[in-house]
């Protein structure tokens, strides 16, 4: 999407050590955006604090305010939707990056206005370098989100369109492993692997009625039990909007579970200065279903039971002297 953005940024740094700090950096941002029709679509601002302590640990935190906005993409080509604002808080802590063992933690929380959305995100990065030749890194991350206005689909009803949305409860967990090992100055091995599972369960289906209404609850109508019927044979929902006992339109069950494993193993040999041989093994596994249930341990076991897609590559480069 195209926007006209106005942005202000200010920073204040303290370089001289004092109290427990080696340095302190305070930043502030303010932004405002318009579309090319001159309509104000977004407003917000934040304040961030990043510090390094005298023991070389790092601490950071910040708060972000997002005001009500107009989203041109929420209804996937439909009219702009007035979207509630919210507050976001983030925080981080890191150990001395000069040490062989290093840990970095970062988390964030978001609270949307009108209970429209809520999310939590956590990441832990652990790295260990016992020697100059070996480096290991493990980074698990977890996120939990609830979103009341998540697009489902656009259905046709007579000559009109119905923009269907739902409340999604989504959980995502990923673990990233990296290894770098230099057997000799000319021979090295690198590995990257990541199992990933994300599941989304939809409830409280609704249709958009007045997408730009000032009052939040006037922007949509939540389907009642009399209006909405689940059809297990087709894994879809039938909507009787008129109340005459006939289906006016249908939409598929949007629940999902996506599972993926990606890995790369690379052997690099610089057999001549500037010339190298690469042996690469890449493996991927992908699974999908419409349950929406999140059971990470069982899902990872299922993931590794899926048939793998293996790719083997050989790359050879040679440096000619001219």
N, C-alpha and C positions, 0 to 999 in steps of 0.2 A: 504494500500500500504506500501511496505517496503522501507525504506530510510536510508542512512547514513547521519547523521546530525552533523555539527560542530557548536558550539554555544559559544559565548563570552558574559559575563554579568559583568557589573561593577556598583557599587552603591556608592554614597557619601551622608552621613547623617550629618546633623547639629542638635545636641540635645539641645544645649543651646539656650534659647529664645533670639531673637533680633528683633528690629523694631516691626512689627505686628505679627511675627511668633513665635509659641512655638517650632516647629520643621520643618525641611525641608528634603526631601528625593529626590535625583536625581538619575535616573537609565538610563543606556544605554545598548542596546542589539545589537548584530550582529549575523547573522546566514547564513549558506550555506548548501545546501543539494545535494546529489548525489543518483542516483539509483544504484542497484548492478551491473550494466554494466559500471559504472564509469562516466555516463553522468551527468553533472551539471544540476539540475532541478529547484533549487530555491535559491534566494539570497534576503536578506533584512536586515533591522535594524530599531531600534526606539530609541527615547529619551523620558523619562517620568519624570514628576515633580509632587510630592504629598506633600502637606503641611497641617499643622494644625495651625490655627491662635490662638492668645491669648484669644479670646472669645470662643474657642473650636469649631469653624466652621472649615470645611475642604474644600480645593480647590485642584483640580488636572487637569492636561492637559498633552498631549503627541502627538507626531507626529510619524507616521510609514511610512517607504519607502519600498515598495515591487517592486523589479526589475522584468524584464521579466522572465517568468518561463516556464517550460515544464510540462504540466499536463497529467499524464497517465490515468486519469479517466474522463476527459471532454467528450471524445467520446465513453464512455461506452464500453471499450474493443477494440476500434479501435486504430490507431496510436496516439502517443503523440502529443498534440496540443500546439503550442507556444502561451502563454497567455500573454497579455500586463500587465505591472506593474501598479503602481499607488501610490497615497498618501492617508493616512488616518489620520484624526485629531480627537482626542477625548477630552472631557472636562467634569468636574463634580464639583458640589458644594453640600455641606451637612451642615445642621444646627447642633447645639450642641446636641450630642447623649445622653447627660445626662438628657435632658428635657423630660417632658411627651409627648409633641408634637414634632415630628421629621420629617424633609423633606430631601430627597436626590434626586438630579437631575443629570442625565448623558446623554450625547449626543455624536454622532459621525458623521463624514462626510467622504465619500470616493470619490476620483476623479480618475478614471482610465485613463491611457494613450490612445490616439487615440479616445477619447470619447467612449471607449468600455464599460465602466460601470460607474454608479454613484449611491450612496446610502446615505440615511439619517436615523438615528436611534435616538429615544428619549424615555427615561424612567423617570417617576416620581414616587418615593416611599414616601408615607405619612403614618406615624404610630402615634397612639395616645394611651397612657397608663394612663388613669385617676386614676388608683389604681393598687396595686400589683396583684389584681385578674383579671384585664381585660386588654386586649391588642387588638387593632384594627389596621389593615394594609391594605392600598389600593395602588395598583401599576399598573397604566395604562402604556402601551408602544405602540409606533407607529413606523413603518418603511416604507420607500418608496425606491424602488430600480429600476434601469434600467440596464439591462444586454444585451449586443449585441450578445454574443456568448453563448446562453443557449441551451443545447441539447434538441432535440425534438424526433427524432427516427433515426434508421438506416434502409434504404430501399434497396432492391435488384434491380439492373438494369443490365440485361444480367448477365455476370459473375462477375460484380463489385458490390461494396457496396457504397451507398450514405449516408454520415453522414449529417443529416439535423439538422440545428440549426435555432434559431430565436432570435429576440430582445424581451425580456420580460419586461413588465412594471408591477411591483408587489407592492401591498399595503397590509400591515398587521397591525391589531389592536387587542390588547388583554388587558383585565382588570382583575387583580388578587385581590381577596378579601380574607383576613385571619382574623379569630377571635379566640381568646383563652380566655376562661372565667373559672375561678376556683370558683365554687359555695361554696365549702368547701375545706379544705386541702386534702380531699380524693375523691372529686367529681369534675370533670371538663368536659367542653364542648369545642370541637375544630371544626371549620368550614373552609373549603377551597372551593372557587368557581372561575371559570374562563370562561367567554365567549371569543371566539377566532374566528376571521374572517380573511381570507387571499384570495386575488384574484389576478390572473395573466392573463394579456392580451398580446398575441403574435402578432408581426408584423415583417416585413422585413425578411421573410424566406430566407434561404441561404443554400448552400451545401459547405462542406469543399473541397477545391481543392488541396492546398499545405499546410498541417497542420504545417509545420515547416519553412515556408518561412520567410526570414528576413523582408520583407515588409509586414506590417499588412494587407493591402487590397489584397495582393496576396494569402492570406490563405483561402479565400472563394469567392464564386460567389453568389451574391444576385439575386434571381429569379425575372425576369421581369413580367409584367402583361400578356405578351403573353405566358410565360412559366407556369404560375401558375393560376389555376382555382379553385374557391371555389364551393363545391357541397353541397348545403344546405340539401338535402335529407339524406345524410349520415354524415353530419357535418365533412367533410374531404376536403382535397386539392388534386387535380390531377396535376401532373407535366408532361409537354411535353418538355422534355429536347432537343430532336432532331429537334423540329419545324416542324414535319410532320403531325400535327393535331391529333395524337394518344397519349393516356395516357401511359407514360413510367412507372410510379409508383405513388402511392398515400401515403398520411400520414394523420392521424386523426388531427382534430383541437385540439391543446394542451391547449386552454384557460381553465381556471378552477376557481372555487370559492369553498373554503372549509370552513365550519362553524362547530364549535364544542363548546359544553358546558360541563365542567367537574366539579363535586362538590362532597365533602365528608363531612359528619356530624358524629362526633364521640363523644359518651358519655363514659367517663372512670370513673369507680368507684373502688377504692382500698378498698374493703370490709374487708381486713385483711392484715397486713403488708407483703408486697411481693406478694400478691395475688390480682388480678384485674379482673373486668368484663368490656368488651367492647361491646357497641352496635353501629353498623356502618350502615349508610345509604349512599350509593353511587349512584349518578345519572349522566347519560351521554346522550347527544343528538348530533347527527352528521348529517350534510347535505352537499350535493355536487351538483354542476351543472357546465356546461361548458360555462357560459356566460362571465366570466372574468371581470364583472362589480363590482366595489366596492361601496356599499351603506350601510355603517355600521348600521345606525339606522334601515333601513328596513331589513337588514340581521339579526340583533339581534332579531327583532320581528318574523321573519320567523323561526329563530333558536328555540325560545321558543314555537313555534307552532308545532314543530316536535314531534313525539311520543318519550317519554323518555324511557331509559333503566335503570331500577332501580335494585339495588342489596342491600339486607339486610343481615348483618352478625352479628353473636354473637360469641364472643370469651371469654372463661373463663380460667383463669390460677389460680393455687393454689400452694402455697409454702409449701412443706412438711418439717417438722423439723426432722432432723436425729440426 
